Amino acid sequence: MTNEELLKQAEELTQAWESLKVSVDLLSMDNTVAQHDAEFPAYFFNSHQSSNLESNLANIADTMLKVSNAICPEE
């Protein structure tokens, strides 16, 4: 791979990291709220926010796999 191609892959990983950080922050906030509001977990799942989180994490995993395959296609 050229340096330019590696830089592009690094940018993809940076975007994935930023998405992961948002997911971790959301889980941390949700955990804090749930400790003080017994009804919050039901709201979180009934409002489909959990599916948004699941989708975001799946996209991160796909990005990481794509980058890995681009850098090391033989592996």
N, C-alpha and C positions, 0 to 999 in steps of 0.2 A: 504494500500500500504506500501511496505517496503521503507526504506530510499533509497535503491539502485534504486527502481522504481521511486521514487520521483525525485532523482537526474537525471535520464534519461529524465524525463518530463521537468525538469528545463533546461536541455541542449537543448531540442527541442525548448523551448520558447526563449532561448538565440539566437539560429540560426534564428528563426522567427524575433526576434527584429533586428538582424543585417540586414536581408533582408528588413525589413520595413525602417530602417535607410537609406539604399541605395536608396529606392524608394522616401523617403522624400527629400533626397539630390538631386536626379534627378529632382524632381518637382520644387524644389527651384531654381536649376540652369536653368531649362527650363523657369521658370517664369522670371528670370532676363534677359535671352537672348531674350525672346519674347517682353520684354519692349523696347528693342533697335533694334529689327529686326522684322519687320511686317511679313516677309515671313517665319519666323521660325515655327510658329504653323502649317502651311501647310506642311512643310518638316517633322515635328515631326509625324504627322498623316499619311502622304503619305508613309513614310519610315517604317511604322509599329512599330515604337518604342513604340507607345501607347499600342499596343497589348502585347508587352513584359512587360510593366509596369502593365497592367491589369492582366496578367498571374501571375506575381510575387505577386501581392496583393491577388489574389485568392488562391495561394499556402499558403500564410501567414494565411489567414482566415481558410483554411482547417487544417493547423497545430494547430492553436489555438483551433479549435473545437475538434480535435483528443485528444489534451492534456486535455482539459476540460472533455471530456468523459472518458478518462483514470483515471483521478483523482476522478471524481464524476459520476460514471456510472448511478446512479439512477436519476440524474437531467435531 
